[in-house]
Amino acid sequence: MTKTSDKQSKSKDTKPGALDGVTVLDLTRVLSGPYCTMMLADMGARVIKIEQPKKGDDTRAWGPPFQQGESAYFLSINRNKESVTINLKSPDGRRILEKLLEISDVLVENFRPGTLDRLGMGYSELSQSHSKLIYCSVSGFGQTGPRRHEPGYDAVLQGEGGLMSITGPPDGPAYRLGVAIADIVSGMFSAYGIAVALLARHRTGHGQLVDVGMLDAVTAILTYQAGIYFATDTPPGRLGNRHPTITPYETLEAADGDLVVAIGNDQLWRSFCAVLDINDLADDPRFRTNKDRVSSREQLRPLLVKRLQSRSAGEWLKQLKAAGIPCGAVRDLGQLFSDPQIIERAMVIALEHPIAGTIRQLGIPVKLSDTPGALHSPPPTLGQHTDAVLRKIGFSADEIFRFKENGAI
């Protein structure tokens, strides 16, 4: 059973979050946009999530698994938000949205480019009447360019963005990463862009458009793989778990399973050889420097595996860690979430959900000393905050009843 931390921040009661006072109108769904707005909400922003009446965010139906009928997928990325249902195509829905815009600092959307323009809610129109609004658009290919109208899904962007070409075994098929990395990094870049735009607005007094394309985001994380291509004009191939420019930096087989080693320099190489009692390899001309080892990796690997298979992974890891050598086990999520380090760092936190009961959530990886983030509310049920939010922005009980009757909310 995964343990949860009792270190959940109470800072929401004692200290404002870094984004306290910022209101975000969240028109996103699925993953890239909701991940962005979750990051903002975790740091204190008020996030009002706009959902389609009766249906809501697509991920509310994604599963199994479900917890008491609530999608585990949806629960994982929508905490700290308020849910308001609005039919954006109805006149009353538009009227409600306009009232919400009056109290919002940021609007985030991840529709296909042009969708909100056709509804009169694009950046060019809204920026005229809301000059301080920061308008973040997340899309597959960005708001400009010949492919701007193509739909963007994570698996497609992992393929189109080159990630799959460098992921997987050398002699096997290309693999998609085990998480939706294209969606997630797009959400991260969006949150970063919004934070930067808020800082700029403090100086200029004006909002601006934050345009994040998933293809751009995936391209941006290629870093040294792109550097290899730029230097050689040869696309790097798949290496399995091996690193293209460091060796050994990979999984290796011990007697009872794999371990991971990261020998990042020649001093670590000599220490590694000392622990394995293979000092003859440390000064072998084929392996003396990292450049030598990368050139001779096919000869080196079987020699290392032969030695490692004489003992269990646990025995080797104990000795390697004692010698200060970067290494680790290949763990499943059950092992990860039971790690005392993860628990101490409050990376698993329990929240009480009104339908699902006790749910576990990932913690906040960015620890701020003076304005810490916090998990203060569970993911909302569909439309949970509609009445309360509409009352607060000036609509009467009769108006809210009429909105429900005509399908506006």
Sequence and secondary structure as in RCSB ss.txt:
>XXXX:A:sequence
MTKTSDKQSKSKDTKPGALDGVTVLDLTRVLSGPYCTMMLADMGARVIKIEQPKKGDDTRAWGPPFQQGESAYFL
SINRNKESVTINLKSPDGRRILEKLLEISDVLVENFRPGTLDRLGMGYSELSQSHSKLIYCSVSGFGQTGPRRHE
PGYDAVLQGEGGLMSITGPPDGPAYRLGVAIADIVSGMFSAYGIAVALLARHRTGHGQLVDVGMLDAVTAILTYQ
AGIYFATDTPPGRLGNRHPTITPYETLEAADGDLVVAIGNDQLWRSFCAVLDINDLADDPRFRTNKDRVSSREQL
RPLLVKRLQSRSAGEWLKQLKAAGIPCGAVRDLGQLFSDPQIIERAMVIALEHPIAGTIRQLGIPVKLSDTPGAL
HSPPPTLGQHTDAVLRKIGFSADEIFRFKENGAI
>XXXX:A:secstr
     S    HHHHS  TTTT EEEE   TTHHHHHHHHHHHTT EEEEEE TTT SGGGG  S EETTEEHHHH
TS TTEEEEE  TTSHHHHHHHHHHHHT SEEEE S TTHHHHTT SHHHHHHH TT EEEEEESS SSSTTTTS
   HHHHHHHTTTGGGSS TTS     SS HHHHHHHHHHHHHHHHHHHHHHHHS   EEEEEHHHHHHHTTHHH
HHHHHHHSS     TT  SS SSEEEEE SSSEEEEE  SHHHHHHHHHHHT HHHHT TTTSSHHHHHHTHHHH
HHHHHHHHTTS HHHHHHHHHHTT  EEE   HHHHHT HHHHHTT EEEEEETTTEEEEEE  S   SSS    
 S    TTTTHHHHHHHTT  HHHHHHHHHTT  
